[in-house]
Amino acid sequence: MIQLIAFIIFLISAAGFILILARKIPVLVQLPQNGHHGLKKHETIAQIEKKIKSLYFDFFHKQVWLQKLLSKFRVWVLKVERKVDVLLHGMRKKAQELDKRKK
């Protein structure tokens, strides 16, 4: 019984999908294939869009450059931190040895 109900729902859904597709195919065929809608943009609007796109790319390029710079700076800071840690560890070790000798 449940399988029959599921099958009926499937048939109704498939029929609805085919009906919608049959109605929309003529409209889809009339659309241009290259994605343009057929209206020409004004030259100033086209130039503004071109400038915005170039600025966006330039902004992205600057972000990549900044990311690389910050990454190198982070590596440099980690190296310095490691050297300071080694120096502090050596100083503590020497201080402990001096304390043991005094006692």
C-alpha positions as CSV (number, residue, x, y, z in Angstrom):
1,M,0.0,0.0,0.0
2,I,2.8,2.4,0.9
3,Q,4.6,1.5,-2.3
4,L,1.5,2.3,-4.3
5,I,1.1,5.7,-2.7
6,A,4.8,6.5,-3.2
7,F,4.5,5.4,-6.9
8,I,1.5,7.6,-7.4
9,I,3.3,10.6,-5.8
10,F,6.2,9.9,-8.1
11,L,4.0,9.8,-11.2
12,I,2.3,13.0,-10.3
13,S,5.6,14.7,-9.6
14,A,7.1,13.5,-12.9
15,A,4.0,14.6,-14.8
16,G,4.2,18.1,-13.2
17,F,7.9,18.3,-14.1
18,I,7.3,17.4,-17.7
19,L,4.4,19.9,-17.9
20,I,6.5,22.7,-16.6
21,L,9.4,21.8,-18.9
22,A,7.0,21.6,-21.9
23,R,5.8,25.1,-21.2
24,K,9.3,26.6,-20.7
25,I,11.1,25.0,-23.6
26,P,9.8,27.5,-26.2
27,V,10.8,30.4,-24.0
28,L,14.2,29.0,-23.4
29,V,14.8,28.4,-27.2
30,Q,14.1,32.1,-27.8
31,L,16.8,33.3,-25.4
32,P,20.2,34.2,-27.0
33,Q,22.8,31.5,-26.6
34,N,25.7,33.8,-25.7
35,G,24.0,35.1,-22.6
36,H,23.3,38.6,-23.7
37,H,19.9,40.1,-23.5
38,G,20.2,42.2,-26.7
39,L,20.2,45.6,-25.1
40,K,23.3,47.7,-25.6
41,K,24.8,49.4,-22.6
42,H,25.7,53.1,-22.7
43,E,29.5,53.7,-23.1
44,T,29.9,55.5,-19.8
45,I,28.2,52.6,-18.0
46,A,30.4,50.1,-19.7
47,Q,33.5,52.1,-18.8
48,I,32.4,52.4,-15.2
49,E,31.9,48.6,-15.0
50,K,35.3,48.0,-16.6
51,K,37.0,50.3,-14.0
52,I,35.2,48.6,-11.1
53,K,36.2,45.2,-12.4
54,S,39.8,46.3,-12.7
55,L,39.8,47.8,-9.2
56,Y,38.4,44.6,-7.8
57,F,41.2,42.6,-9.5
58,D,43.8,45.1,-8.2
59,F,42.3,44.9,-4.7
60,F,42.5,41.1,-4.9
61,H,46.1,41.3,-6.1
62,K,46.9,43.6,-3.2
63,Q,45.3,41.2,-0.7
64,V,47.5,38.3,-2.1
65,W,50.6,40.5,-1.7
66,L,49.6,41.5,1.8
67,Q,49.0,37.9,2.7
68,K,52.4,36.9,1.5
69,L,54.1,39.7,3.4
70,L,52.3,38.9,6.6
71,S,53.1,35.2,6.2
72,K,56.8,36.0,5.9
73,F,56.6,38.4,8.8
74,R,55.0,35.7,10.9
75,V,57.8,33.2,10.0
76,W,60.4,35.9,11.0
77,V,58.7,36.5,14.3
78,L,58.5,32.8,15.1
79,K,62.3,32.4,14.3
80,V,63.1,35.3,16.7
81,E,60.8,33.9,19.3
82,R,62.6,30.5,19.1
83,K,66.0,32.2,19.5
84,V,64.8,34.2,22.5
85,D,63.4,31.0,24.0
86,V,66.7,29.1,23.5
87,L,68.6,32.0,25.2
88,L,66.2,32.2,28.1
89,H,66.4,28.4,28.6
90,G,70.2,28.6,28.7
91,M,70.1,31.5,31.2
92,R,67.7,29.6,33.5
93,K,69.9,26.5,33.3
94,K,73.0,28.5,34.2
95,A,71.1,30.2,37.0
96,Q,70.0,26.8,38.4
97,E,73.6,25.5,38.2
98,L,74.8,28.5,40.1
99,D,72.1,28.0,42.8
100,K,73.2,24.3,43.2
101,R,76.9,25.3,43.5
102,K,76.1,27.9,46.2
103,K,74.1,25.4,48.3
